[in-house]
């Protein structure tokens, strides 16, 4: 459903109430109905691909006139390949086992009773995001599969594209007979504001902000609804003296191959003081050939004046482009302490040939995921298995790590007695 911003229906409370009612109705629908809707959504996007790309061209032209940052323009620019991947994701979601109704063993038992848990949908969810038009379709697929209703609020830079995608998805949902309120697409500038939407805790069960840190922090500050904070960039690599140059180079380059958003891109590299200077220069030259900008801490800049100094504030912030900052550390312990203080905390890596170092890193680094001699590259869909993800979260509260179907479900504990008392 596309919400007309001139209508009273665009009021945040009405939008949230409609989503809440739709989520209750959707929870009672058969899994086969939801699977049919997902296949219909995939077909609708495929049929309207040309129309979506035309709307995207208009958004891109308007964004350039508004001097939108190049990073956002890159996220915004759709390609036939990105639409094809989104169609494949929706099709695969339609084929996957239903995550709702699964029986899970309880962690305790009660005398003369059987205790177990069962998975349930969360209810009504809102995604607040910038650029990246197909993210709304992927979120709609994940929510529909997990029997949740969804409110989409994208940015003004992608409104024309979002509107066409929303119309395609909504028409498919209506054709299958699911409640129209299970997907609502809000206009960016008028109608329901972000503050008004994220304070509808009477009706909404979860808010997911996705984009640059400024957007995520704005939503987190204003939310009274439970929020699942997404994370992007500012991931660290510790390059041990035992780790090879080739391994470190491959991990860095491959982590930046995530398209279009650099979710787990390695942007900071901690190098052991015993690392050979010649190896450093070789790595930097190799990265520069690939279009990367190299920065360093004060110690490295003193030894290599051609490097640009990384300011103190940069160690906690993502670049979200092809920039990498290097810093010298005295030991693995110092590297772990630095990562735990300054990293985004969702994907950090180590290049080492030492088993003891790898175990210490994996256990002591306080991140949602750690990678040992492996690229942290983020995949939404790898064309195999049931691994489909919206993004990454670095918080410890609601859920942490990959945002997938399990993230959008909750559990109910059921205690069944034997009739004796």
ZIFENKA-V941847 format. One record per backbone hydrogen bond with DSSP energy under -0.5 kcal/mol. NH is the residue of the N-H (numbers start at 1). CO is the residue of the C=O. If there is no record, write none. Layout:
nh;co
NH;CO
NH;CO
This chain:
nh;co
3;1
3;185
5;3
7;4
10;7
11;8
15;11
16;12
17;13
18;14
19;15
20;16
21;17
22;18
23;19
24;20
25;21
26;22
27;23
28;24
28;25
29;26
34;30
35;31
36;32
37;33
38;34
39;35
40;36
41;37
42;38
43;39
44;40
45;41
46;42
47;43
48;44
49;46
52;48
53;49
54;50
55;51
56;52
57;53
58;54
59;55
60;56
61;57
62;58
63;59
64;60
65;61
66;62
67;64
68;63
72;69
73;69
74;70
75;71
76;72
77;73
78;76
83;79
84;80
85;81
86;82
87;83
88;84
89;85
90;86
91;87
92;88
93;89
94;90
95;91
95;92
96;92
101;119
102;99
104;117
106;115
113;110
114;416
115;113
116;414
117;104
118;412
119;102
120;410
122;408
125;149
126;206
127;151
128;126
128;208
129;127
129;153
130;210
135;132
136;133
137;133
138;134
139;135
140;136
141;137
142;138
143;139
144;140
145;141
146;142
147;144
148;143
149;123
150;182
151;125
152;184
153;127
153;151
154;186
158;155
159;156
162;158
163;159
164;160
165;161
166;162
167;163
168;164
169;165
170;166
171;167
172;168
173;169
174;170
175;171
176;172
177;173
178;173
182;179
183;180
184;150
185;1
186;152
186;184
193;191
197;193
198;194
199;195
199;196
200;197
201;199
203;200
204;200
205;124
206;124
207;226
208;126
209;207
209;228
210;128
215;212
216;212
217;213
218;214
219;215
220;216
221;217
222;218
223;219
224;198
225;198
228;207
229;227
230;209
231;392
233;262
233;263
235;265
237;268
238;349
239;237
239;270
240;238
240;351
243;240
248;244
249;245
250;246
251;247
252;248
253;249
254;250
255;251
256;252
256;253
257;254
258;255
263;261
265;262
267;235
267;265
268;235
269;325
270;237
271;269
271;327
272;239
273;329
275;272
280;276
281;277
282;278
283;279
284;280
285;281
286;282
287;283
288;284
289;285
290;286
290;287
291;288
292;287
293;322
295;324
296;308
297;326
301;297
302;298
303;299
304;300
307;304
308;294
310;296
311;309
314;311
315;311
315;312
316;313
317;314
323;321
324;293
325;267
326;295
327;269
329;271
335;331
336;332
337;333
338;334
339;335
340;336
341;337
342;338
343;339
344;234
348;369
349;236
350;371
351;238
352;350
355;353
358;354
359;355
360;356
361;357
362;358
363;359
364;360
365;361
367;365
368;345
371;348
373;350
373;371
382;387
387;384
388;386
389;380
390;403
391;403
393;401
394;229
395;229
401;393
403;391
404;402
408;404
408;405
409;406
410;120
412;118
414;116
416;114
416;414
417;415
418;112
